[in-house]
Each structure stands twice: as structure tokens, then as C-alpha cells.
Amino acid sequence: MPDWIDRLHTALVAVPTRAWLAVLAALVLQRLARRLGMWAYAMLALPGTLAHELAHYGVAWVLRGDPRLPTLWPERNAQGWRLGSVAFRAPWWRAGPIALAPLMLLPASLAWIAWLVADARGAWLALHAWIAGTLLSAALPSRTDLRIAAPSLLVLGVALVAYALWRVHAA
């Protein structure tokens, strides 16, 4: 296991319960904010939305997917609301990693909890728990992200099954 994972695990185990409860409260408040209207929810989710779209943009740029700058203006669509987006042009084998790029926010949000939320008090605890909660929420790929990544995930799944079958027959 990589050293950074061991260090993060050790730090997360040491996070006090009050810090985990603060992050949980931030996640619940973010969920409840949807009832206050889209603009209240969009403002509360802004740090996570920005990180989510920048993850898409960064991976698209690295994979030469010709990304457009992220938009963070909420828009109504057929499925509800879209808080942000990044347009890019890439074949399916590069579109998969680009679409799943927000998953990189999971270790980032856990690191934020371990190193910033854990020792925070008062308003700093609320601020860091809010940011960590929005990052955790933003780490989940959207339905559109999953639809774009589906061909890559299907090919990866078939390749893994083929490899496993090959290993079984080779043994």
C-alpha cells in the first residue's frame, strides 16, 4: 500500500467524533438546502461544484480533450438543474477518465477532514466541515458523467473478466 494512504488512514482514525459529526451536519444541510431553492443550494454547493468541474477540466487538459472553461451558472435542464459543466472533445477511451475525474476529490476531501477539520474549533470547524462536505458530495460522478464513462467502464470490465479467465486457465 502506498505510504500516503497509510498516512491518510492514520490521520483519519485520529479524527475526533465532533469533526465527523460536523461534516455529517454539513452534508445534511447541503441536502436540505435544496428545499430553499436552487440558488441557495447552488451557493452552498459552490466549493464542491467548482472542484468537481475543475477536476473534469484538469483531466481533460492532461488527456488533450480540448476542454472549455467550466461554467458554474446553474441551468435548468430536462432532468432538473445542472450546477456546472465542462465541455470537452475526446474519443470514448479518453472520455471515461475525464468523466470520472471527480472521484479524485474523495481522497482530497478525506485529507481535508484529517488535516483541517480535525483540529478546527468554532467558526473554523463550521467552515472546514462545509468545504469537506461539499468536496465529499462533489466526488460522486453525476448521471451525465456515468453515461459518458459507460463505454470505457464496459471495456474495462470485459478486459478484467478476460484477464481473470486467462489467469484461471493459466494456473
HELIX and SHEET records of a PDB file:
HELIX    1   1 ASP A    3  VAL A   13  1                                  11    
HELIX    2   2 THR A   17  LEU A   32  1                                  16    
HELIX    3   3 ALA A   33  LEU A   36  5                                   4    
HELIX    4   4 MET A   38  LEU A   44  1                                   7    
HELIX    5   5 LEU A   46  VAL A   62  1                                  17    
HELIX    6   6 TRP A   92  ALA A   99  1                                   8    
HELIX    7   7 ALA A  101  MET A  104  5                                   4    
HELIX    8   8 LEU A  105  TRP A  112  1                                   8    
HELIX    9   9 ILE A  113  VAL A  117  3                                   5    
HELIX   10  10 GLY A  122  ALA A  138  1                                  17    
HELIX   11  11 ARG A  143  ALA A  170  1                                  28    
SHEET    1   A 2 GLU A  75  ASN A  77  0                                        
SHEET    2   A 2 GLY A  80  ARG A  82 -1                                        
END                                                                             
